[in-house]
């Protein structure tokens, strides 16, 4: 079923643009949604690899400048009309991660779930919306065990403690033994969220073949507090 709230938001934005000029969510130039220059820059961005907790992660964009502003508008401002442009670098990061995965059985995509409160507030799941815009689907395998403190403002150790044990398999999901998975998320910061998702999947005997994200916050180094926990 197509979410109604994002469609209504986009229709309202189109109606308002007739009476009041709107700005590009990336660079603030006069435009509707995302300007062609920003969209072209996102599409031209080459995926890059980074490392968190000993795990290689492929990223489509740097979480900075127009990309950061566009992603914040998409996630927290209801600007779902930019999903199509943002899906291009995410798809490139996924392709890069798949390209270096070991040969074997087909690899399924699985995304980090939003908690119920975030879905109610937004009216959509950001990563699922991006994958749909890219023509991709993820397997609904993970769920939150309980509400947790918002990660914003927490340091690396606090984020890891906050999320420890926060994810599990969705009720009714059978063993993942023999299934090969690629984890997908939107923003990579310390890597605590991705590490917890990988832990939950491997605890169910899945083979996690890689991680891909739309954008990452560049760190000076991978200061792993627990080597191997995310490898």
Secondary structure, 3 states (H helix, E strand, C coil): CCCHHHHHHHHHHHHHHHHCCCECCCCCCECCCCCHHHHHHHHHCCCEEEEECCEEEEEEEECCHHHHHHHHHHHHCCCHHHHHHHHHHHHHHHHHHHHCCCCCCCEEEEECCCCHHHHHHHCCCHHHHHHHHCCCCCCCCEEECCCCCCCCCCCHHHHHHHHCCCEEECCCCCCCCCCEEEEEEEEECCCHHHHHHHHHHHHCCCEEEEEEEEEECCCCCCCCCCCCCCC
